[in-house]
Amino acid sequence: MITDEIRHLARAYDVVISGGGPAGMAAAIGARSQGAEKILLIDREREAGGILWQCIHHGFGLHHFGEELTGPEYAQRYLEEVLENDIDVLTDTYVCDISPERQLKLMSGRHGIAVVDAKAVVLAMGARERTRGAIRIPGERPSGVLTAGLAQKFVNMMGYLPGRRVVILGSGDIGLIMARRLTLEGVEVKGVFEIMPHANGLNRNIVQCLHDYDIPLHLSTTVVDIHGRQRVEKVTVAPVDGALKPDLSRAWDIDCDTVLLSIGLIPENELSRKIDLRLDPVTSGPVVNSTMETSMNGVFACGNVVHIHDLVDFVSEESVLAGRNAGAYITGRRPPKDNIRLLPGDNVAYCVPHTLSSEREHIVYMRVRKPIEKCSVRFGEVLEKKLRYVFPAEMVNIKVKPQFLENFHGDALRVDVVQR
Ligand SMILES: Cc1cc2nc3c(=O)[nH]c(=O)nc-3n(C[C@H](O)[C@H](O)[C@H](O)COP(=O)(O)OP(=O)(O)OC[C@H]3O[C@@H](n4cnc5c(N)ncnc54)[C@H](O)[C@@H]3O)c2cc1C
């Protein structure tokens, strides 16, 4: 059973987690495993589980559970574990602020404004979708332009079809999944249009959601105009050159009543900004050390709020670590401090965590800027890992063992992904 109300709103907790998606749930379980006793998981939605409830397609849990689950199945397994571990779950509640003393200000219909004290806090607020305004698509402002995730919520949770003839802008995973979902619902999906020369979703989604349903993917092409006064009537699309500038002389019109946007996610960091956490301009998430602690003492972060993940399994893995370290923080069993900074080099957009300790094993997550086949990930001179290919849409994760780091004597280790 999922509690929609806390048994008693206690004033003091060992660990409080802001955001009850897969990141928050895994962090709660991680904190319990390290001896934290009073743990509170807070979510602004009616139920914990985050984005997973609307992802009714399969493809979750392959790495973590070794079987293919749907989003709700994955969420349910974690929620059961959360409840078995006697972790308090407070839903329909928004975390508005956190003080430097780690006092959280909460707002909910049931409790009004409430304040709870935490010895450690984990930020797990996830991400939200980029909208039309973020990329300034020219044209009129009719209804029928919405993000792919919102369309997913309409179709999968509310039984409402957003339109009958759909154009999808952007080849992110949500757009690809919605191309298939809407086709199965009898909607005509006219095509997916991607401004970059490569797709932005996982390869398995390109194959299973577009190729298998004969939905065309137009690379190096974008929407340059949206027409319609009340409702979308058509869009104009045009190919772009190497500098991503549209060639309007080769533009063409497509009749449609709906435009879905799948143009990326932005970590939900209003709270992090409010409390002045140090943010990484590339990920838009907090800078974290190898224990997933942010620049504020005792405040940890994990999941999409730190950097956008394509697979929920990696969210869970990273978040258990954040939770364990939050638990270790309050019980005074903190690991030795980090002594190595990671510097993203050739073809590396970012690395998370931002620092490492030469005394422990780490998993370093990174994203590349451009695709390369037959390549090597190099950590300075100390570690080289050969990969068959890298692709911006697929996060790279590399295990770094302490025996490699022992051979490094500087303080900044450069990470490059280069052709072999
Ligand atoms: C449409 C879609 C399809 C996907 N498909 C797959 C797939 O097939 N396979 C796969 O492995 N992964 C998939 N993913 C990725 C995976 O679901 C995400 O990586 C994962 O959900 C991120 O977890 P999270 O907990 O960081 O964020 P979320 O799931 O977004 O959870 C964050 C939670 O925090 C809450 N919150 C935010 N701010 C506050 C606040 N101030 N106070 C209280 N609560 C707050 C939100 O309400 C939300 O419940 C998909 C993602 C999306 C969006």
The ligand as an SDF file (V2000), in Angstrom:
LIG
                    3D

 53 58  0  0  0  0  0  0  0  0999 V2000
    9.0840    9.8740  -20.9930 C   0  0  0  0  0  0  0  0  0  0  0  0
   10.2720    9.1280  -20.4640 C   0  0  0  0  0  0  0  0  0  0  0  0
   10.5220    7.8340  -20.9350 C   0  0  0  0  0  0  0  0  0  0  0  0
   11.5910    7.1050  -20.3810 C   0  0  0  0  0  0  0  0  0  0  0  0
   11.8060    5.8210  -20.8090 N   0  0  0  0  0  0  0  0  0  0  0  0
   12.7880    5.0800  -20.1960 C   0  0  0  0  0  0  0  0  0  0  0  0
   12.9930    3.6760  -20.5450 C   0  0  0  0  0  0  0  0  0  0  0  0
   12.3380    3.1280  -21.4260 O   0  0  0  0  0  0  0  0  0  0  0  0
   13.9310    2.9690  -19.8600 N   0  0  0  0  0  0  0  0  0  0  0  0
   14.6830    3.5660  -18.8870 C   0  0  0  0  0  0  0  0  0  0  0  0
   15.5030    2.8910  -18.2730 O   0  0  0  0  0  0  0  0  0  0  0  0
   14.5360    4.8960  -18.5720 N   0  0  0  0  0  0  0  0  0  0  0  0
   13.6110    5.6560  -19.1920 C   0  0  0  0  0  0  0  0  0  0  0  0
   13.4430    6.9770  -18.8630 N   0  0  0  0  0  0  0  0  0  0  0  0
   14.4030    7.5970  -17.9180 C   0  0  0  0  0  0  0  0  0  0  0  0
   14.0330    7.4640  -16.4480 C   0  0  0  0  0  0  0  0  0  0  0  0
   12.6600    7.3310  -16.2800 O   0  0  0  0  0  0  0  0  0  0  0  0
   14.5370    8.6890  -15.7230 C   0  0  0  0  0  0  0  0  0  0  0  0
   15.9160    8.7190  -15.9160 O   0  0  0  0  0  0  0  0  0  0  0  0
   14.1930    8.6290  -14.2280 C   0  0  0  0  0  0  0  0  0  0  0  0
   12.7930    8.6740  -14.0490 O   0  0  0  0  0  0  0  0  0  0  0  0
   14.8220    9.7980  -13.4600 C   0  0  0  0  0  0  0  0  0  0  0  0
   14.5500    9.6270  -12.0920 O   0  0  0  0  0  0  0  0  0  0  0  0
   14.5030   10.8480  -11.0670 P   0  0  0  0  0  0  0  0  0  0  0  0
   14.0250   10.2880   -9.7880 O   0  0  0  0  0  0  0  0  0  0  0  0
   15.7980   11.5610  -11.1050 O   0  0  0  0  0  0  0  0  0  0  0  0
   13.4170   11.8610  -11.6670 O   0  0  0  0  0  0  0  0  0  0  0  0
   11.8280   11.7700  -11.7810 P   0  0  0  0  0  0  0  0  0  0  0  0
   11.3610   10.4240  -12.1880 O   0  0  0  0  0  0  0  0  0  0  0  0
   11.4570   12.9170  -12.6570 O   0  0  0  0  0  0  0  0  0  0  0  0
   11.3250   12.0590  -10.2800 O   0  0  0  0  0  0  0  0  0  0  0  0
   11.4810   13.3030   -9.6350 C   0  0  0  0  0  0  0  0  0  0  0  0
   10.3650   13.4990   -8.6320 C   0  0  0  0  0  0  0  0  0  0  0  0
   10.6350   14.6520   -7.8430 O   0  0  0  0  0  0  0  0  0  0  0  0
    9.4120   15.3460   -7.6040 C   0  0  0  0  0  0  0  0  0  0  0  0
    9.7410   16.7550   -7.2710 N   0  0  0  0  0  0  0  0  0  0  0  0
   10.3970   17.6720   -8.0450 C   0  0  0  0  0  0  0  0  0  0  0  0
   10.5470   18.8440   -7.3880 N   0  0  0  0  0  0  0  0  0  0  0  0
    9.9870   18.6670   -6.1690 C   0  0  0  0  0  0  0  0  0  0  0  0
    9.8400   19.5170   -5.0360 C   0  0  0  0  0  0  0  0  0  0  0  0
   10.3340   20.7760   -4.9930 N   0  0  0  0  0  0  0  0  0  0  0  0
    9.1910   19.0230   -3.9540 N   0  0  0  0  0  0  0  0  0  0  0  0
    8.7040   17.7490   -3.9480 C   0  0  0  0  0  0  0  0  0  0  0  0
    8.8330   16.9010   -4.9930 N   0  0  0  0  0  0  0  0  0  0  0  0
    9.4690   17.3420   -6.0920 C   0  0  0  0  0  0  0  0  0  0  0  0
    8.6470   15.1660   -8.9020 C   0  0  0  0  0  0  0  0  0  0  0  0
    7.2680   15.3280   -8.7030 O   0  0  0  0  0  0  0  0  0  0  0  0
    9.0140   13.7250   -9.2820 C   0  0  0  0  0  0  0  0  0  0  0  0
    8.0840   12.7940   -8.7580 O   0  0  0  0  0  0  0  0  0  0  0  0
   12.4100    7.7110  -19.4030 C   0  0  0  0  0  0  0  0  0  0  0  0
   12.1480    9.0380  -18.9820 C   0  0  0  0  0  0  0  0  0  0  0  0
   11.0980    9.7400  -19.5140 C   0  0  0  0  0  0  0  0  0  0  0  0
   10.8830   11.1880  -19.0430 C   0  0  0  0  0  0  0  0  0  0  0  0
  1  2  1  0
  2  3  1  0
  2 52  2  0
  3  4  2  0
  4  5  1  0
  4 50  1  0
  5  6  2  0
  6  7  1  0
  6 13  1  0
  7  8  2  0
  7  9  1  0
  9 10  1  0
 10 11  2  0
 10 12  1  0
 12 13  2  0
 13 14  1  0
 14 15  1  0
 14 50  1  0
 15 16  1  0
 16 17  1  0
 16 18  1  0
 18 19  1  0
 18 20  1  0
 20 21  1  0
 20 22  1  0
 22 23  1  0
 23 24  1  0
 24 25  2  0
 24 26  1  0
 24 27  1  0
 27 28  1  0
 28 29  2  0
 28 30  1  0
 28 31  1  0
 31 32  1  0
 32 33  1  0
 33 34  1  0
 33 48  1  0
 34 35  1  0
 35 36  1  0
 35 46  1  0
 36 37  1  0
 36 45  1  0
 37 38  2  0
 38 39  1  0
 39 40  1  0
 39 45  2  0
 40 41  1  0
 40 42  2  0
 42 43  1  0
 43 44  2  0
 44 45  1  0
 46 47  1  0
 46 48  1  0
 48 49  1  0
 50 51  2  0
 51 52  1  0
 52 53  1  0
M  END
$$$$
